[in-house]
């Protein structure tokens, strides 16, 4: 691992742990983990032949989903996401495909191409939205299904800037592929620093703090 990357990731990890230590934030890690575990268990128990993917809609915009990845200004597009995007038949088929991948495939690098090939994000181009495309919510949906492979960064602009910091070229690269490349860098750091006992949430959230870490380190 490059020295600058290691320094950056270490500072980002420190900032994350410090943020989670504040009394008002101490619930975040467990809240996120509990929501993701409930979602995972529901996927495991899901009968895709008889049950609609609509049963999972309660997770995508649950208040606890903001502990996984904050909606921020995207809140203005929540109606479009819930009432237009998720109700679209083709979108539901795409979500079903993603859930089946989570259910049936090993969680490793080979899965990234399969996730990207579903092209859920591209469905946003088919639908007319009055208040803007709910892109962040669609990104977060994928992050919630595959937290072991991605980071908690749902904003594409922030993801691109984070990737650039780590020496990753994200220009015209699918969201899922950039996510995984960033997460790989984080995983290398976790392994080298002996942090494998940290929760899946912490592992996925380290990257979120890289831009702040770079400012502090003046990199």
RODO-84194 format. One line per field, with one value per residue: y, z, x of N, C-alpha, C in turn; residue number from 0. Coordinates in steps of 0.05 Angstrom, whole numbers, plus 5000, padded with zeros to 4 digits. Example, Ala and Ser with C-alpha at 12.3 -4.5 7.8 and 13.67 -1.06 7.14 Angstrom:
residues 2
n_c2: c(4886 | 4955)
n_c3: c(5156 | 5142)
n_c1: c(5264 | 5257)
ca_c2: c(4910 | 4979)
ca_c3: c(5156 | 5143)
ca_c1: c(5246 | 5273)
c_c2: c(4934 | 5001)
c_c3: c(5156 | 5157)
c_c1: c(5264 | 5258)
fido: c(0 | 1)
This chain:
residues 219
n_c2: c(4976 | 5045 | 5097 | 5148 | 5135 | 5099 | 5132 | 5168 | 5134 | 5116 | 5163 | 5174 | 5131 | 5141 | 5189 | 5172 | 5135 | 5170 | 5205 | 5169 | 5162 | 5203 | 5222 | 5232 | 5203 | 5151 | 5110 | 5099 | 5060 | 5009 | 5014 | 5017 | 4967 | 4932 | 4943 | 4927 | 4873 | 4854 | 4863 | 4828 | 4779 | 4777 | 4773 | 4723 | 4691 | 4699 | 4682 | 4680 | 4664 | 4669 | 4716 | 4786 | 4837 | 4883 | 4877 | 4890 | 4944 | 4975 | 4979 | 5011 | 5067 | 5073 | 5104 | 5088 | 5075 | 5120 | 5118 | 5081 | 5106 | 5173 | 5210 | 5264 | 5322 | 5296 | 5281 | 5309 | 5281 | 5236 | 5221 | 5212 | 5167 | 5128 | 5126 | 5127 | 5105 | 5055 | 5031 | 5017 | 4967 | 4944 | 4962 | 4935 | 4883 | 4887 | 4898 | 4850 | 4816 | 4835 | 4821 | 4766 | 4755 | 4770 | 4731 | 4682 | 4683 | 4682 | 4730 | 4764 | 4791 | 4774 | 4782 | 4835 | 4852 | 4826 | 4851 | 4904 | 4894 | 4886 | 4936 | 4972 | 5026 | 5052 | 5051 | 5097 | 5132 | 5121 | 5138 | 5192 | 5245 | 5294 | 5323 | 5316 | 5265 | 5206 | 5191 | 5183 | 5151 | 5104 | 5088 | 5080 | 5038 | 4995 | 4994 | 4978 | 4926 | 4901 | 4909 | 4888 | 4893 | 4945 | 5016 | 5065 | 5110 | 5143 | 5185 | 5203 | 5242 | 5252 | 5201 | 5196 | 5236 | 5215 | 5167 | 5187 | 5210 | 5163 | 5146 | 5122 | 5115 | 5139 | 5157 | 5152 | 5102 | 5048 | 5058 | 5015 | 4989 | 5027 | 5035 | 4984 | 4983 | 5025 | 5004 | 4959 | 4982 | 5001 | 4953 | 4929 | 4963 | 4953 | 4900 | 4903 | 4933 | 4902 | 4904 | 4872 | 4855 | 4895 | 4921 | 4907 | 4953 | 4994 | 4982 | 4992 | 5045 | 5075 | 5098 | 5141 | 5182 | 5199 | 5245 | 5287 | 5272 | 5281 | 5337 | 5351 | 5330 | 5360 | 5342)
n_c3: c(5000 | 4983 | 5016 | 5025 | 5018 | 5059 | 5104 | 5096 | 5100 | 5151 | 5181 | 5165 | 5187 | 5242 | 5247 | 5236 | 5279 | 5322 | 5312 | 5319 | 5372 | 5400 | 5444 | 5420 | 5374 | 5385 | 5377 | 5324 | 5296 | 5315 | 5301 | 5245 | 5233 | 5254 | 5221 | 5171 | 5181 | 5191 | 5140 | 5110 | 5133 | 5118 | 5063 | 5060 | 5077 | 5038 | 4989 | 4926 | 4885 | 4900 | 4929 | 4926 | 4909 | 4934 | 4988 | 5010 | 5009 | 5055 | 5078 | 5047 | 5052 | 5106 | 5171 | 5197 | 5155 | 5144 | 5180 | 5157 | 5108 | 5097 | 5073 | 5062 | 5022 | 4983 | 5001 | 4980 | 4936 | 4952 | 4949 | 4894 | 4889 | 4922 | 4902 | 4847 | 4822 | 4851 | 4842 | 4790 | 4740 | 4711 | 4741 | 4789 | 4772 | 4763 | 4815 | 4838 | 4812 | 4834 | 4888 | 4884 | 4867 | 4913 | 4946 | 4923 | 4904 | 4916 | 4958 | 4929 | 4886 | 4836 | 4834 | 4824 | 4769 | 4754 | 4786 | 4766 | 4714 | 4718 | 4716 | 4745 | 4760 | 4710 | 4699 | 4717 | 4676 | 4644 | 4667 | 4681 | 4724 | 4768 | 4809 | 4806 | 4796 | 4836 | 4850 | 4891 | 4928 | 4899 | 4892 | 4947 | 4959 | 4931 | 4960 | 5010 | 5000 | 4987 | 5029 | 5044 | 5000 | 4983 | 4997 | 5044 | 5016 | 4981 | 4947 | 4882 | 4864 | 4909 | 4915 | 4869 | 4878 | 4923 | 4903 | 4867 | 4904 | 4923 | 4880 | 4840 | 4777 | 4760 | 4718 | 4674 | 4692 | 4718 | 4774 | 4811 | 4802 | 4815 | 4869 | 4889 | 4878 | 4911 | 4960 | 4961 | 4970 | 5021 | 5047 | 5042 | 5076 | 5125 | 5132 | 5135 | 5181 | 5221 | 5233 | 5227 | 5261 | 5267 | 5258 | 5202 | 5187 | 5203 | 5171 | 5121 | 5125 | 5131 | 5084 | 5074 | 5104 | 5081 | 5048 | 5086 | 5118 | 5083 | 5078 | 5130 | 5133 | 5095 | 5042)
n_c1: c(5017 | 5010 | 5047 | 5023 | 4969 | 4961 | 4969 | 4927 | 4882 | 4888 | 4881 | 4828 | 4801 | 4811 | 4782 | 4730 | 4721 | 4726 | 4683 | 4640 | 4644 | 4621 | 4568 | 4517 | 4522 | 4531 | 4495 | 4494 | 4527 | 4508 | 4454 | 4456 | 4480 | 4441 | 4396 | 4416 | 4426 | 4375 | 4352 | 4384 | 4370 | 4317 | 4323 | 4347 | 4304 | 4267 | 4219 | 4226 | 4193 | 4141 | 4136 | 4133 | 4182 | 4169 | 4163 | 4210 | 4214 | 4207 | 4256 | 4290 | 4282 | 4279 | 4284 | 4330 | 4363 | 4390 | 4431 | 4463 | 4477 | 4474 | 4417 | 4415 | 4411 | 4383 | 4335 | 4292 | 4277 | 4254 | 4200 | 4194 | 4227 | 4202 | 4149 | 4148 | 4197 | 4206 | 4158 | 4157 | 4152 | 4195 | 4238 | 4228 | 4238 | 4293 | 4312 | 4297 | 4333 | 4381 | 4374 | 4372 | 4424 | 4451 | 4431 | 4448 | 4501 | 4573 | 4604 | 4647 | 4700 | 4683 | 4629 | 4619 | 4617 | 4570 | 4532 | 4536 | 4520 | 4466 | 4444 | 4412 | 4415 | 4413 | 4359 | 4337 | 4338 | 4295 | 4249 | 4205 | 4217 | 4192 | 4215 | 4269 | 4320 | 4321 | 4375 | 4414 | 4385 | 4379 | 4431 | 4443 | 4408 | 4433 | 4481 | 4462 | 4445 | 4492 | 4534 | 4583 | 4616 | 4618 | 4626 | 4601 | 4589 | 4543 | 4536 | 4553 | 4590 | 4621 | 4642 | 4674 | 4712 | 4736 | 4756 | 4794 | 4831 | 4854 | 4881 | 4852 | 4822 | 4761 | 4732 | 4679 | 4668 | 4630 | 4587 | 4585 | 4633 | 4672 | 4660 | 4675 | 4730 | 4748 | 4733 | 4766 | 4817 | 4809 | 4800 | 4851 | 4880 | 4854 | 4868 | 4924 | 4930 | 4910 | 4854 | 4811 | 4771 | 4736 | 4670 | 4625 | 4601 | 4636 | 4680 | 4659 | 4648 | 4695 | 4717 | 4684 | 4703 | 4750 | 4759 | 4754 | 4797 | 4839 | 4838 | 4852 | 4903 | 4926 | 4933)
ca_c2: c(5000 | 5069 | 5110 | 5168 | 5122 | 5087 | 5154 | 5178 | 5115 | 5115 | 5187 | 5171 | 5111 | 5156 | 5208 | 5157 | 5125 | 5193 | 5214 | 5150 | 5162 | 5225 | 5211 | 5234 | 5186 | 5124 | 5091 | 5096 | 5034 | 4987 | 5018 | 5009 | 4938 | 4918 | 4945 | 4910 | 4845 | 4849 | 4861 | 4804 | 4756 | 4776 | 4763 | 4694 | 4678 | 4708 | 4663 | 4697 | 4654 | 4677 | 4742 | 4810 | 4852 | 4905 | 4872 | 4902 | 4973 | 4987 | 4983 | 5030 | 5094 | 5072 | 5125 | 5076 | 5075 | 5144 | 5111 | 5068 | 5127 | 5195 | 5219 | 5292 | 5338 | 5278 | 5278 | 5321 | 5262 | 5211 | 5214 | 5199 | 5141 | 5110 | 5124 | 5124 | 5086 | 5029 | 5019 | 5010 | 4938 | 4937 | 4967 | 4913 | 4860 | 4892 | 4894 | 4821 | 4805 | 4841 | 4805 | 4738 | 4755 | 4770 | 4705 | 4658 | 4685 | 4689 | 4759 | 4770 | 4809 | 4764 | 4791 | 4863 | 4854 | 4817 | 4873 | 4926 | 4886 | 4888 | 4963 | 4984 | 5055 | 5061 | 5053 | 5125 | 5147 | 5114 | 5149 | 5222 | 5254 | 5322 | 5336 | 5306 | 5236 | 5197 | 5175 | 5174 | 5129 | 5080 | 5080 | 5069 | 5011 | 4975 | 4993 | 4963 | 4898 | 4890 | 4925 | 4876 | 4899 | 4973 | 5035 | 5079 | 5135 | 5141 | 5207 | 5196 | 5262 | 5247 | 5176 | 5202 | 5251 | 5196 | 5149 | 5202 | 5211 | 5137 | 5139 | 5106 | 5130 | 5132 | 5170 | 5135 | 5075 | 5043 | 5063 | 4991 | 4982 | 5047 | 5027 | 4961 | 4991 | 5040 | 4985 | 4942 | 4997 | 5001 | 4926 | 4926 | 4978 | 4938 | 4876 | 4911 | 4945 | 4883 | 4914 | 4854 | 4851 | 4918 | 4913 | 4912 | 4981 | 5010 | 4976 | 5005 | 5074 | 5089 | 5114 | 5165 | 5203 | 5204 | 5273 | 5302 | 5265 | 5294 | 5365 | 5354 | 5324 | 5378 | 5326)
ca_c3: c(5000 | 4982 | 5042 | 5028 | 5021 | 5086 | 5122 | 5092 | 5110 | 5180 | 5191 | 5161 | 5208 | 5267 | 5247 | 5239 | 5307 | 5339 | 5307 | 5331 | 5402 | 5411 | 5455 | 5401 | 5351 | 5394 | 5368 | 5294 | 5287 | 5320 | 5286 | 5217 | 5232 | 5258 | 5197 | 5149 | 5188 | 5186 | 5111 | 5101 | 5141 | 5101 | 5037 | 5063 | 5080 | 5016 | 4969 | 4903 | 4867 | 4910 | 4943 | 4911 | 4921 | 4949 | 5017 | 5019 | 5007 | 5081 | 5086 | 5031 | 5063 | 5135 | 5184 | 5204 | 5131 | 5145 | 5195 | 5138 | 5090 | 5100 | 5049 | 5058 | 5005 | 4966 | 5013 | 4963 | 4915 | 4965 | 4938 | 4867 | 4893 | 4934 | 4888 | 4818 | 4816 | 4863 | 4832 | 4762 | 4737 | 4703 | 4764 | 4807 | 4761 | 4767 | 4843 | 4843 | 4802 | 4853 | 4912 | 4877 | 4867 | 4942 | 4958 | 4910 | 4895 | 4935 | 4960 | 4922 | 4863 | 4813 | 4835 | 4817 | 4742 | 4753 | 4797 | 4747 | 4689 | 4722 | 4706 | 4760 | 4759 | 4684 | 4698 | 4723 | 4650 | 4631 | 4682 | 4684 | 4752 | 4770 | 4829 | 4804 | 4797 | 4863 | 4845 | 4916 | 4940 | 4883 | 4901 | 4974 | 4957 | 4924 | 4983 | 5031 | 4992 | 4985 | 5046 | 5046 | 4976 | 4977 | 5019 | 5051 | 5000 | 4961 | 4928 | 4862 | 4863 | 4931 | 4909 | 4848 | 4891 | 4941 | 4886 | 4857 | 4926 | 4925 | 4855 | 4823 | 4755 | 4760 | 4695 | 4657 | 4704 | 4732 | 4803 | 4827 | 4799 | 4831 | 4897 | 4897 | 4878 | 4935 | 4983 | 4961 | 4983 | 5049 | 5057 | 5045 | 5100 | 5147 | 5136 | 5143 | 5208 | 5240 | 5241 | 5216 | 5281 | 5266 | 5246 | 5174 | 5183 | 5205 | 5148 | 5097 | 5129 | 5132 | 5060 | 5075 | 5118 | 5068 | 5040 | 5110 | 5126 | 5065 | 5086 | 5155 | 5128 | 5074 | 5019)
ca_c1: c(5000 | 5026 | 5049 | 5002 | 4943 | 4959 | 4966 | 4900 | 4862 | 4890 | 4868 | 4799 | 4792 | 4811 | 4760 | 4705 | 4719 | 4721 | 4655 | 4622 | 4646 | 4604 | 4543 | 4495 | 4527 | 4538 | 4475 | 4494 | 4538 | 4489 | 4430 | 4461 | 4484 | 4416 | 4380 | 4428 | 4422 | 4346 | 4349 | 4397 | 4354 | 4293 | 4331 | 4351 | 4278 | 4250 | 4211 | 4224 | 4173 | 4115 | 4136 | 4142 | 4204 | 4158 | 4165 | 4236 | 4213 | 4208 | 4284 | 4305 | 4280 | 4275 | 4300 | 4356 | 4379 | 4408 | 4454 | 4480 | 4487 | 4455 | 4404 | 4423 | 4393 | 4368 | 4308 | 4272 | 4270 | 4245 | 4174 | 4198 | 4239 | 4182 | 4124 | 4152 | 4218 | 4202 | 4133 | 4160 | 4154 | 4222 | 4255 | 4224 | 4253 | 4321 | 4316 | 4296 | 4358 | 4402 | 4369 | 4379 | 4453 | 4458 | 4423 | 4459 | 4528 | 4593 | 4610 | 4675 | 4704 | 4669 | 4602 | 4616 | 4607 | 4542 | 4516 | 4536 | 4506 | 4437 | 4439 | 4390 | 4418 | 4404 | 4330 | 4330 | 4336 | 4270 | 4226 | 4205 | 4215 | 4187 | 4232 | 4297 | 4323 | 4329 | 4399 | 4427 | 4370 | 4384 | 4458 | 4442 | 4396 | 4454 | 4500 | 4450 | 4444 | 4520 | 4552 | 4610 | 4631 | 4617 | 4629 | 4575 | 4587 | 4521 | 4538 | 4573 | 4611 | 4639 | 4656 | 4694 | 4734 | 4749 | 4771 | 4818 | 4850 | 4867 | 4895 | 4834 | 4809 | 4733 | 4719 | 4663 | 4668 | 4605 | 4586 | 4592 | 4662 | 4687 | 4655 | 4691 | 4758 | 4753 | 4731 | 4791 | 4838 | 4802 | 4805 | 4880 | 4887 | 4843 | 4884 | 4951 | 4930 | 4898 | 4829 | 4790 | 4750 | 4717 | 4644 | 4622 | 4594 | 4660 | 4696 | 4647 | 4646 | 4721 | 4721 | 4668 | 4719 | 4776 | 4761 | 4760 | 4824 | 4858 | 4839 | 4867 | 4932 | 4935 | 4942)
c_c2: c(5025 | 5084 | 5131 | 5157 | 5111 | 5109 | 5165 | 5160 | 5113 | 5139 | 5185 | 5152 | 5125 | 5175 | 5194 | 5147 | 5148 | 5203 | 5195 | 5149 | 5183 | 5213 | 5211 | 5215 | 5156 | 5102 | 5083 | 5069 | 5011 | 4989 | 5009 | 4979 | 4923 | 4919 | 4927 | 4881 | 4837 | 4846 | 4835 | 4779 | 4754 | 4766 | 4732 | 4679 | 4684 | 4685 | 4679 | 4688 | 4664 | 4704 | 4764 | 4823 | 4876 | 4902 | 4884 | 4933 | 4988 | 4993 | 5007 | 5059 | 5095 | 5094 | 5114 | 5074 | 5099 | 5139 | 5095 | 5088 | 5149 | 5204 | 5248 | 5307 | 5321 | 5273 | 5289 | 5302 | 5236 | 5202 | 5200 | 5171 | 5121 | 5105 | 5121 | 5102 | 5058 | 5015 | 5010 | 4980 | 4930 | 4941 | 4944 | 4888 | 4862 | 4888 | 4864 | 4808 | 4810 | 4824 | 4776 | 4735 | 4754 | 4743 | 4682 | 4659 | 4691 | 4719 | 4764 | 4786 | 4800 | 4774 | 4819 | 4867 | 4846 | 4838 | 4896 | 4919 | 4886 | 4916 | 4975 | 5015 | 5067 | 5064 | 5081 | 5141 | 5142 | 5128 | 5179 | 5229 | 5284 | 5337 | 5327 | 5276 | 5227 | 5180 | 5165 | 5151 | 5103 | 5070 | 5067 | 5042 | 4990 | 4972 | 4975 | 4933 | 4885 | 4906 | 4914 | 4883 | 4928 | 4990 | 5048 | 5105 | 5131 | 5163 | 5203 | 5216 | 5258 | 5221 | 5180 | 5217 | 5233 | 5177 | 5162 | 5205 | 5186 | 5128 | 5121 | 5123 | 5121 | 5144 | 5149 | 5106 | 5071 | 5047 | 5039 | 4984 | 5002 | 5041 | 5005 | 4967 | 5007 | 5021 | 4966 | 4956 | 4998 | 4974 | 4920 | 4939 | 4962 | 4914 | 4883 | 4921 | 4926 | 4892 | 4897 | 4849 | 4874 | 4908 | 4920 | 4941 | 4999 | 5007 | 4991 | 5035 | 5089 | 5107 | 5140 | 5189 | 5210 | 5233 | 5291 | 5297 | 5279 | 5324 | 5369 | 5349 | 5342 | 5363 | 5334)
c_c3: c(5000 | 5009 | 5046 | 5032 | 5049 | 5107 | 5120 | 5105 | 5140 | 5193 | 5188 | 5182 | 5235 | 5269 | 5250 | 5268 | 5327 | 5337 | 5321 | 5361 | 5415 | 5421 | 5435 | 5377 | 5359 | 5385 | 5339 | 5285 | 5291 | 5305 | 5257 | 5215 | 5236 | 5234 | 5175 | 5155 | 5184 | 5156 | 5101 | 5109 | 5125 | 5073 | 5038 | 5064 | 5057 | 4996 | 4943 | 4882 | 4874 | 4922 | 4926 | 4925 | 4936 | 4979 | 5028 | 5019 | 5034 | 5090 | 5072 | 5041 | 5093 | 5148 | 5191 | 5179 | 5130 | 5163 | 5178 | 5120 | 5089 | 5073 | 5042 | 5041 | 4986 | 4977 | 4996 | 4941 | 4926 | 4954 | 4911 | 4870 | 4902 | 4915 | 4858 | 4812 | 4826 | 4853 | 4803 | 4759 | 4730 | 4725 | 4784 | 4798 | 4766 | 4797 | 4850 | 4834 | 4822 | 4879 | 4907 | 4877 | 4896 | 4955 | 4948 | 4904 | 4918 | 4935 | 4955 | 4896 | 4839 | 4811 | 4824 | 4788 | 4739 | 4765 | 4777 | 4722 | 4693 | 4713 | 4719 | 4757 | 4732 | 4681 | 4704 | 4697 | 4636 | 4643 | 4684 | 4713 | 4754 | 4788 | 4828 | 4807 | 4825 | 4862 | 4871 | 4929 | 4925 | 4890 | 4929 | 4975 | 4951 | 4947 | 5005 | 5025 | 4993 | 5003 | 5048 | 5022 | 4971 | 5001 | 5025 | 5035 | 4978 | 4941 | 4908 | 4860 | 4885 | 4927 | 4889 | 4861 | 4910 | 4925 | 4876 | 4879 | 4928 | 4900 | 4836 | 4802 | 4754 | 4736 | 4677 | 4667 | 4720 | 4762 | 4819 | 4825 | 4815 | 4860 | 4905 | 4897 | 4902 | 4959 | 4984 | 4975 | 5013 | 5061 | 5061 | 5070 | 5125 | 5153 | 5147 | 5172 | 5229 | 5250 | 5233 | 5236 | 5281 | 5252 | 5216 | 5168 | 5184 | 5180 | 5123 | 5100 | 5129 | 5108 | 5060 | 5087 | 5104 | 5059 | 5063 | 5119 | 5109 | 5071 | 5110 | 5151 | 5107 | 5050 | 4994)
c_c1: c(5017 | 5025 | 5028 | 4975 | 4940 | 4955 | 4937 | 4879 | 4864 | 4877 | 4837 | 4787 | 4791 | 4787 | 4733 | 4701 | 4713 | 4693 | 4635 | 4623 | 4630 | 4578 | 4520 | 4498 | 4531 | 4519 | 4479 | 4504 | 4519 | 4464 | 4433 | 4464 | 4458 | 4398 | 4390 | 4425 | 4393 | 4341 | 4361 | 4381 | 4328 | 4299 | 4335 | 4324 | 4259 | 4245 | 4206 | 4203 | 4145 | 4113 | 4147 | 4166 | 4194 | 4160 | 4191 | 4235 | 4215 | 4237 | 4297 | 4305 | 4273 | 4293 | 4328 | 4374 | 4398 | 4432 | 4474 | 4493 | 4466 | 4443 | 4410 | 4402 | 4376 | 4339 | 4286 | 4262 | 4259 | 4218 | 4177 | 4209 | 4218 | 4159 | 4125 | 4173 | 4212 | 4177 | 4135 | 4166 | 4183 | 4242 | 4252 | 4238 | 4283 | 4329 | 4316 | 4322 | 4381 | 4399 | 4377 | 4410 | 4463 | 4453 | 4440 | 4489 | 4548 | 4599 | 4639 | 4675 | 4688 | 4640 | 4598 | 4606 | 4578 | 4523 | 4513 | 4519 | 4476 | 4427 | 4414 | 4391 | 4408 | 4374 | 4320 | 4325 | 4310 | 4246 | 4228 | 4199 | 4212 | 4207 | 4261 | 4299 | 4333 | 4354 | 4412 | 4412 | 4376 | 4412 | 4457 | 4428 | 4416 | 4474 | 4488 | 4448 | 4472 | 4539 | 4580 | 4628 | 4635 | 4625 | 4602 | 4572 | 4566 | 4522 | 4560 | 4596 | 4631 | 4655 | 4679 | 4718 | 4750 | 4767 | 4797 | 4839 | 4867 | 4881 | 4878 | 4821 | 4779 | 4718 | 4705 | 4663 | 4643 | 4608 | 4595 | 4621 | 4679 | 4684 | 4674 | 4720 | 4766 | 4753 | 4756 | 4814 | 4834 | 4808 | 4834 | 4890 | 4878 | 4860 | 4912 | 4953 | 4917 | 4871 | 4805 | 4767 | 4730 | 4692 | 4643 | 4615 | 4619 | 4677 | 4685 | 4646 | 4672 | 4724 | 4706 | 4684 | 4745 | 4780 | 4767 | 4788 | 4845 | 4861 | 4856 | 4897 | 4944 | 4947 | 4926)
fido: c(0 | 1 | 2 | 3 | 4 | 5 | 6 | 7 | 8 | 9 | 10 | 11 | 12 | 13 | 14 | 15 | 16 | 17 | 18 | 19 | 20 | 21 | 22 | 23 | 24 | 25 | 26 | 27 | 28 | 29 | 30 | 31 | 32 | 33 | 34 | 35 | 36 | 37 | 38 | 39 | 40 | 41 | 42 | 43 | 44 | 45 | 46 | 47 | 48 | 49 | 50 | 51 | 52 | 53 | 54 | 55 | 56 | 57 | 58 | 59 | 60 | 61 | 62 | 63 | 64 | 65 | 66 | 67 | 68 | 69 | 70 | 71 | 72 | 73 | 74 | 75 | 76 | 77 | 78 | 79 | 80 | 81 | 82 | 83 | 84 | 85 | 86 | 87 | 88 | 89 | 90 | 91 | 92 | 93 | 94 | 95 | 96 | 97 | 98 | 99 | 100 | 101 | 102 | 103 | 104 | 105 | 106 | 107 | 108 | 109 | 110 | 111 | 112 | 113 | 114 | 115 | 116 | 117 | 118 | 119 | 120 | 121 | 122 | 123 | 124 | 125 | 126 | 127 | 128 | 129 | 130 | 131 | 132 | 133 | 134 | 135 | 136 | 137 | 138 | 139 | 140 | 141 | 142 | 143 | 144 | 145 | 146 | 147 | 148 | 149 | 150 | 151 | 152 | 153 | 154 | 155 | 156 | 157 | 158 | 159 | 160 | 161 | 162 | 163 | 164 | 165 | 166 | 167 | 168 | 169 | 170 | 171 | 172 | 173 | 174 | 175 | 176 | 177 | 178 | 179 | 180 | 181 | 182 | 183 | 184 | 185 | 186 | 187 | 188 | 189 | 190 | 191 | 192 | 193 | 194 | 195 | 196 | 197 | 198 | 199 | 200 | 201 | 202 | 203 | 204 | 205 | 206 | 207 | 208 | 209 | 210 | 211 | 212 | 213 | 214 | 215 | 216 | 217 | 218)
